[in-house]
Amino acid sequence: MKTRSHSRSPLRTRRAFSLLEMLIVVAIIGLIATLVFSRLGGTYGKSQARVTEAQIQAAAAAIERFKMDVGRYPFEEEGFSVLLDPPPDTPSWAGPYLDRDEEPKDGWNRPLIYQIDERWGFRVLSYGADGRPGGEGDNAEIDNRSARDGANSRS
């Protein structure tokens, strides 16, 4: 009778990562992700403020063109709508004064606010990132006077 020899092939040694090594790698990846996203988050806020400043300046320029044609600033009740559609009985209206067919929005996709201002004639503003009056940093109000003067520039 033949006997079978059970020769074993040499065991292959496999080296796997230990739990500690895996935790260290995950921690490093998390740290890198935190650094990257914190930098991007600040850039996003600054770009939203810059978009808002540009939108405010474009709306303010449109209001000035409206005044040159019609002889007055829009009434607060009319808002930006008279920059898109002529008010009744205004033959000198030469609009539309805005490039888009919708009222202007800030960088956070909220409608800009139009107000009559006794000192400056009018005010176009955004309440900033939080959408509330007042605030500081990204939450600060941005308006046509401060945007023009660079007072709102985020560093």
Secondary structure as UniProt FT lines:
FT   HELIX           19..70
FT   TURN            76..78
FT   HELIX           79..83
FT   TURN            88..89
FT   TURN            91..92
FT   TURN            107..108
FT   STRAND          113..117
FT   TURN            118..120
FT   STRAND          121..126
FT   TURN            128..131
FT   HELIX           137..139
FT   STRAND          142..143
FT   HELIX           144..149
FT   TURN            150..152
//
